[in-house]
Amino acid sequence: MDREWMCDPSKKSEEYIRGVNEFLEFAFQNSQINGKIMCPCTKCANCHSYSRVCVYEHLTDPHRGFLRGYRQWIYHGEKPRTSSSATKQNVEMEHDMDGLVHDVFGVHSTEEPICGEGERIPEVRENSKFYEFVKENEQMLYPNCKKYSKLSFMVHLYHLKCLHGWSDKSFSMLLDLLRDALPEENVLPKSYYETKKIVSGLGLGYEKIHACPNDCILYWDKYAKYEVCPKCSTSRWKTTNEDVQGNGMETSERRKKIPAKILRWFPLKPRLQRLYMSSKVAESMRWHHESRLNDGSLRHPADSLAWKNFDARYPTFSLDPRNVRLGVASDGFNPFKTMSITHSTWPVILIPYNLPPWMCMKQPYFMLSLLIPGPKGPGNNIDIYLQPLVQELQELWDDGIETFDAYKKETFQLRAAMMWTINDFPAYANLSGWSTKGQYACPCCGIETTSQWLRHGKKFCYMGHRRWLSPKHKWRLNSRDFDGTRELRIPPKRLDGTDILRQIDECREKGLANGAQPWKKKSIFFTLPYWQYNVLRHNLDVMHIEKNVCDNIIGTLLNQEGKSKDNYKARADLVDMGIRSMLHPQPSPNITTTRLPRACYQMTNKEKESFLSILKNVKTPDECSSNIPRCVHVKQHKMFGLKSYDCHVLMQELLPVALRGSLPDKVTSVLVDLCNFFKQICSKVLNVEFLSQLESQIVITLCQLETIFPPSFFTVMMHLVIHLAHEAQVAGPVQYRWMYPIERFLLTLKSFVRNRAHPEGSIAEGFLANECLTFCSQYLSGVETRFNRPNRNDDEVSGRPLGIKKQQKLRLGKRKKVSRTKLDKKELAQAHRYVLSNCDAVAPFIEEHILHLKRQCRPRRLTQVEIDKQHGQKFIEWFKLRIQRMDEQKSSEVTHELRWLSRGPSEVVRRYTGYAINGFRFHTKKRERFLKTQNSGVVVKTKTSKDEINYYGAITDTLLLDYSGKYKFVLFKCD
């Protein structure tokens, strides 16, 4: 539609007046609300609504007129056009760039008005930019280009750069090559800088806030105009020796001032709005309310007591399921790839829990909120840097923010609340204010923590787990096998937020009786009105606890120097405590040194070799774990270099197997119970009643460990295990509360560092580009993105041989020519019978044949074994004849599938050594002889008249049955 009349400078011509009247007629027919429409003049910019007379006056005013570029009347009922402009050919684009632009700028065309009476029309952020992008989307990449607009091609190309980590220089060189290869009339930008300048308009930004180098204040809010820190008198700016001349006059004002420290703040509000402005994600944000399975099991934080308790206390907040629950995670990391440089950058990450499990803990939905610069971590002063985030959370709780819901096609007041923090144990202290070191290191037990100073080991040990036993348990009075004392105390009381605030005030006034001061500060999160009433405020990190427990066990069992908790100092502490005299150091005859008696948990050299050989030769399934055998050194009797996930696999899968036969049963059984506890607590689906049993069982396990291992074995990490089951009951599965996804996200942030002189600046710019293109990639079709990346074992639905990808026809690795073999009659019948037995379409005929066999043998009654035997021998031939008769009778029940199945497979079958099917990878035993992984193990469940029986085996051959080229089935031949 040609609307050149809208550009008339005089606003008085007949054509312009006629066009204005046509516009008003169209607008009032399609978008009027209570006799008013949005005014598209240059000053109102579609942000305010007026009557017909008023809008007419604005549009005919020579100083106003129509908003420049507003040729498509999307605010007034006209549906957005997906084709190119009228001056060019109509182009049918594959990518939904029109939807992208409208979602980014909050412009949504609806058939019904989205605002009620008296509501303000939602503003379009930066209207001029919106129309610029509309124009970019309407412009073809080059004349007669049928597939890409300028905008879609730039987004596609920039997305590839972010996805694969191209350098800026390589991107500019690629643009030069493309501009030279495409027709001369192409509109590609000339450099990476120009591309970034355009595409970055689709993303969000961040703000720089200057900070005191000593972490005293932020130059923000009331301190925004200060030049010197009011607390430590340190300058806001960097100064050098050259800044001060010999006469004492400062010259730094003559050059640009450089701030000494910069906090980068990524505002939360627009990022939450984008979740709902995106039509691709808005529906998923309601999953926890509309689609969640509610059967009493814990699968998601929405199933947890913490979530339900919050809903009960704040019903107005929970009334709208679109209100967002957030988790806050923080940890320090070295942004450089070398560990020789000491540098600690602390990002603060937000995680929206409204999303379903398959989206919730994924990186595309993580929101970087703050980037606290190094080179040293903020420590307890982290609250100074959290001020912008806490203020935003306060505003989102009190007032919310007006947001458009692209799924419901309506505006609503979005509110948000913070549920808990996710952090490792040192960061727990920084965020909570409780000191996680020393006598009261356990934040759950608080001032009732049971600890004992080991005089020789020069550290605290944390035992006393008998407090959690039932009051009449016999172990409470057993002083000989434990720490030499009787235990008559009850378990420590779990403090709620109100108790903690009272305790903080008391500690500030007079401290504890022994002079200790475990509370280092009052956390800034207590300024949030709901924080003290949260059932769980800070999570214990299962990832780091599991790793520390695993290191304790392996180091002690192997008696590794520097890692074992059993040494001369530990034995001397036993002497001090007066327990386990059989383990006390004993003088060696004729030798000046002392001898340490062998303990039940110590392995002999032969037992160590046996234990380590099992771990050295273990082969795990593909993608199950890293190469753990690389960390095992049999001859040195050592294991080192284990990562967190290695310890996770060891504790839950390998240690229970490797320990058998290496230690006495009483030691092995306790360690296996501990491993099983971690396996159960890490389940994706939890049962509340079972967790209560698990909480009781871990008390018994820890008490048994106290009777076996020395006190030095019980570090605070060993003690924290006792609280994990309770936290799982309160907050749900650990997968939403541990550090694994956060650590992976920190690795992604580290990859953004290109300028080592300014690592935080590189991270901020890299994150913005990644965030922008991740969002934009949802609108690209036929393109591999972070949302649709194929699985490594993607089988293209019907399965594929390993080494070739069916759809792209691309070789993924060397694979020999497919071999063929001929099956004998017995093997062919077995294979065919197995296929028929597992086809749903054949199931009615199987039942019919069994009834047929029973009728034939009347009046004698066949046993189940006889029926199974005759059915296996006769069904194939009976089924073939049955389908033939039904086909002759032209029965409608005979489908093509039944017809081809009844004729049987070809005798010649294809053989493979590897096959991917149903999302899993399978190898034959021969193929994996020289591999580090094993994928030949299978289990088959068979039903008998009594119960199910599991048959285990290893794949020796993979066969592809061909039913006349119409249907193909993969079968595994096992030993």
Order of alpha helices (4+ residues) and beta strands (2+ residues): alpha-beta-beta-alpha-alpha-alpha-alpha-alpha-alpha-beta-beta-alpha-alpha-alpha-alpha-beta-beta-alpha-beta-alpha-alpha-beta-beta-beta-alpha-beta-beta-alpha-alpha-alpha-beta-beta-alpha-beta-beta-alpha-alpha-alpha-alpha-alpha-alpha-alpha-alpha-beta-beta-beta-beta-alpha-alpha-alpha-alpha-beta-beta-beta-beta-beta-beta
